Structures are given as C-alpha cells and as structure tokens.
Amino acid sequence: MDIVRGTNGFDVIHENGNWELNRDTGFSPTQATVAAVAACSGYVYDAILEKKTDRLHD
C-alpha cells in the first residue's frame, strides 16, 4: 500500500482498490481512519467471540 499525492489530494494505492483522501470527492482522512478502526475492531471482536464460544458435546 502506498500513499501518493494525487490531483485532488492524496491517494491510497492498493492492489484491491484505491482510495482518494479528499473530503469533497472521496474519503476524508478522518473517515478513512474511522473505517480502519471499525474494521480492525470487528476482527478483534470476532476473535474474542470465537475464543469464548463453548462447544456443546453429546
């Protein structure tokens, strides 16, 4: 992943798709940060639930 200066701000270049960091035409840096924190929290929460799940045995 790379961050480069684009024509309207900064672009995050990634093999799965690019994000334009510009409040008017794409994601603002704050929105991108919040999205990243939310996604990371989801992974952590899922891992916690997997560890806490009790398996039922017959």
Secondary structure, DSSP 8 states (H G I E B T S, - for coil): -EEEE-SSSEEEE-TT--EEE-TTTSB-HHHHHHHHHHHHHHHHHHHHHHHH------
